[in-house]
Amino acid sequence: MIAFHTDLDNTLIFSYRHDIGTRKRCVELYQGREVSFVTERTAELLKRLPEEIVLIPTTTRMEEQYRRIDLGIGTPAYALVCNGGVLLVDGQEEEGWYRESMELVAECKEELARAEGLLRRDPDRSFEVRNIRELFLFTKSEKPELSAGRLRRALDLGKMEVFTNGCKVYVLPKRLNKGEALRRFRRRFSPELVLAAGDNAFDVPMLEAADGGFAPEALGRGRVSGGQVRFLGPEGIFSELMLEEVYRAAGKIPPLG
C-alpha cells in the first residue's frame, strides 16, 4: 500500500476564482452554485490511479464541507478532515481516532477558550467564531494580520499556532497538524510508502513527515525542510503535475490525456 495524503483546495481542486482553463469539471456545489473544479486531466489521473495507491484527502475542511466534494471516484477509503483531527473510514467517522485527537489537544483547552474570547471581541472580525469540534477555531477578519497579531501576543505560542489565509483566521493547537495526522495514520495502517501533496502552511508538517512530498514553487523552498520534497511549476496546473509525479513514485507511467 502506498498512502497518498493530499490537501484539497488549491492542491487537487480549485475554486471558480482560479483559472485552470476551460477543460474542467465541477466537483463541488454549494447552495446550488458550482464552486470548485478539477481539470479533465486531473479527473482522468484520479480515475486511473493504480490500486496500490490509496488516495487520502487530508484537509482542514470540516466534515460537512468535505462531503460536498465529489471527485468522481466514489467514496475514498480514508479521509482526514478537521486538519487531521477526524478520520473517516469508508465515509464513516472513526470514533477512536477522534478520542485520540481530543487527548492530543487537551492541554490547550484553556488557550482555545482564551482565543475564542479574544476573537469574539476582535474589532476587525467579520464572521462568526466557529469552534470546530473542540479542536480549533476559525473566523474571518477585515484585517486578518492585525487580528492574528493580537492573538499571537496573548496566547502561549509554545502550545498554539495562528494562521491566516486571505481573510480567514485560524487558531490551532500545535499538535493538531497534518504531519501528526500522517504519522498517526502510518502507525495504524503501516503503508509501505507515504507520499504527500499540499500548497500552504497547513501542509508543511505533512510534507516534511512524508517519505516524498510535492508542493508548488509558490509555497517557497525556505518554508519546507527536507530534501524529500519536490517543488513543481510554475508552468502547468499543479494538480496534474503532482499526480503525474505520484504515478512515477509508484513506478507507474501516467496515462496519456
C-alpha positions in Angstrom: 0.0 0.0 0.0 1.2 3.5 -0.9 -0.6 6.1 1.2 -1.0 9.3 -0.8 -2.1 12.2 1.5 -3.3 15.2 -0.5 -4.7 18.5 0.5 -7.8 19.5 -1.5 -8.2 23.3 -2.0 -5.6 24.7 -4.4 -3.8 21.4 -4.5 -6.2 18.9 -6.1 -9.3 21.1 -6.6 -9.6 24.8 -7.4 -12.3 27.4 -6.8 -14.1 29.2 -9.5 -11.8 32.2 -8.9 -8.8 30.2 -10.0 -8.1 29.9 -13.8 -7.5 26.3 -14.7 -8.6 26.6 -18.3 -11.8 25.5 -19.9 -11.3 21.8 -19.8 -12.6 21.3 -16.3 -15.4 19.7 -14.4 -17.3 20.7 -11.3 -16.6 18.7 -8.1 -18.4 20.8 -5.5 -21.8 22.5 -5.4 -22.7 25.0 -2.6 -26.2 26.4 -2.3 -26.8 25.4 -5.9 -23.7 27.1 -7.3 -20.6 25.5 -8.8 -17.7 26.5 -6.6 -14.9 24.0 -7.1 -13.4 22.3 -10.1 -10.7 19.8 -11.3 -9.2 19.8 -14.7 -10.2 17.0 -17.1 -6.6 15.7 -16.9 -6.7 15.6 -13.1 -10.1 13.7 -13.2 -8.6 11.1 -15.6 -5.5 10.6 -13.5 -7.6 10.2 -10.4 -9.9 7.6 -12.0 -6.9 5.5 -13.2 -4.8 5.6 -10.1 -3.1 2.2 -9.6 -4.9 0.1 -7.0 -1.8 0.1 -4.7 -2.0 3.9 -4.4 -4.6 4.8 -1.7 -5.7 8.4 -2.0 -6.3 10.0 1.4 -7.8 13.5 1.2 -6.2 15.4 4.2 -7.8 18.7 4.7 -8.6 21.5 7.2 -12.2 21.4 5.9 -14.9 20.4 8.3 -16.6 17.1 7.6 -19.7 18.6 6.1 -17.6 20.8 3.8 -15.5 17.8 2.7 -18.7 15.8 2.0 -19.7 18.4 -0.6 -16.9 17.3 -2.8 -17.4 14.6 -5.4 -14.1 13.7 -7.2 -15.9 11.1 -9.4 -14.1 8.2 -7.9 -16.5 7.1 -5.2 -16.0 7.5 -1.5 -12.3 7.4 -0.6 -11.4 4.5 1.7 -9.9 7.0 4.1 -10.1 10.8 4.6 -8.6 13.1 7.3 -10.7 16.2 7.9 -10.6 19.0 10.5 -6.8 19.3 10.0 -6.3 15.6 10.7 -8.4 15.6 13.9 -11.2 13.4 12.4 -10.6 10.2 10.4 -13.3 8.9 8.0 -13.2 5.2 7.0 -15.4 4.4 4.0 -17.1 7.7 4.7 -17.9 7.0 8.4 -16.2 8.7 11.3 -13.8 6.5 13.3 -14.6 7.4 16.9 -11.3 6.1 18.4 -9.3 8.5 16.2 -11.4 11.5 17.4 -10.9 10.5 21.0 -7.1 10.3 20.5 -7.3 13.8 18.8 -9.1 15.2 21.9 -6.4 13.8 24.1 -3.7 15.4 21.9 -5.3 18.9 22.4 -6.4 18.5 26.0 -3.6 20.7 27.3 -4.8 23.5 25.0 -8.3 23.8 26.2 -7.7 26.9 28.2 -5.8 28.6 25.4 -8.6 27.8 22.9 -11.1 29.3 25.3 -8.9 32.4 25.7 -8.5 32.7 21.9 -12.3 32.3 21.4 -12.9 35.2 23.8 -10.4 37.4 22.1 -11.9 36.7 18.7 -15.4 37.5 19.8 -14.2 40.9 21.0 -11.9 41.5 18.0 -13.0 44.8 16.4 -11.9 43.6 12.9 -13.8 40.3 12.9 -16.2 40.0 10.0 -17.6 36.5 10.6 -18.9 34.3 13.4 -16.3 32.5 15.6 -16.5 28.8 14.9 -15.2 26.2 17.3 -14.5 23.2 15.1 -15.3 20.0 17.1 -13.5 21.5 20.1 -10.3 21.1 18.1 -9.6 24.5 16.7 -11.1 27.9 15.9 -12.0 29.6 12.7 -13.3 33.1 11.7 -12.7 35.9 9.2 -11.3 39.4 9.6 -11.3 42.6 7.6 -7.7 43.0 8.8 -6.5 39.4 9.3 -2.9 40.2 10.1 -3.9 42.6 12.9 -6.3 40.0 14.3 -3.6 37.3 14.1 -1.1 39.7 15.8 -3.4 40.3 18.7 -3.8 36.5 19.2 -0.1 35.8 19.0 0.7 38.4 21.7 -1.9 37.0 24.0 -1.6 33.2 23.5 1.0 30.6 24.6 2.8 30.1 21.3 4.5 27.1 22.8 1.2 25.3 22.6 -0.8 27.2 19.9 -0.4 28.4 16.3 -2.2 31.2 14.5 -2.6 31.1 10.7 -4.1 33.5 8.2 -5.2 32.6 4.7 -6.7 35.6 2.9 -9.3 36.9 5.2 -9.5 33.7 7.2 -8.0 33.4 10.7 -7.3 30.0 12.4 -6.2 29.2 15.9 -5.0 25.6 16.4 -3.1 23.5 19.0 0.4 22.8 17.7 -0.2 19.1 18.0 -3.2 19.2 15.7 -1.4 19.3 12.4 -1.4 17.3 9.2 2.1 16.0 9.9 1.0 14.4 13.2 -2.1 13.0 11.4 0.1 11.4 8.8 2.3 9.8 11.5 -0.7 8.5 13.3 -2.1 7.0 10.1 1.3 5.4 9.3 1.4 3.8 12.8 -2.1 2.5 12.4 -2.1 1.2 8.9 1.7 0.6 8.1 1.8 1.7 4.5 5.0 0.7 2.6 5.4 4.3 1.3 3.9 7.6 2.3 3.5 10.5 -0.2 2.0 13.9 0.4 1.0 17.0 -1.6 0.0 20.4 -0.4 0.2 24.1 -1.2 0.2 26.1 2.1 1.4 26.5 5.6 -1.1 23.9 6.9 0.5 21.3 4.6 4.2 21.9 5.6 4.2 19.5 8.6 2.6 16.8 6.3 5.1 17.4 3.5 8.0 17.1 6.0 6.7 13.9 7.6 6.1 12.1 4.3 8.6 9.9 2.5 8.1 12.0 -0.5 6.3 15.3 -0.9 5.1 17.6 -3.8 4.5 21.3 -3.4 4.1 24.3 -5.8 7.1 26.6 -6.3 4.9 29.4 -4.8 5.0 27.7 -1.4 8.7 28.6 -1.2 11.6 26.3 -0.6 12.6 28.2 2.5 9.4 27.2 4.3 9.8 23.5 3.9 12.7 21.5 5.3 13.8 18.1 3.9 15.2 17.1 0.6 12.3 14.7 0.0 10.0 17.5 -1.1 9.9 18.3 -4.9 8.7 21.7 -5.9 6.7 21.8 -9.2 5.9 24.5 -11.6 5.2 27.3 -12.1 4.3 26.1 -15.6 1.3 23.8 -15.7 -1.6 23.0 -13.4 -0.2 21.8 -10.0 -2.8 19.0 -9.6 -1.8 17.5 -12.9 2.0 17.8 -12.3 1.9 16.3 -8.8 -0.4 13.4 -9.8 2.0 12.5 -12.6 4.8 12.5 -10.0 2.8 10.2 -7.7 2.5 7.7 -10.6 6.2 7.9 -11.2 7.0 7.5 -7.5 4.9 4.3 -7.6 6.9 3.1 -10.6 3.9 3.6 -13.0 3.6 5.5 -16.2 0.7 8.0 -16.1 -1.9 7.6 -18.8 -1.8 10.0 -21.7 -4.5 12.6 -22.0 
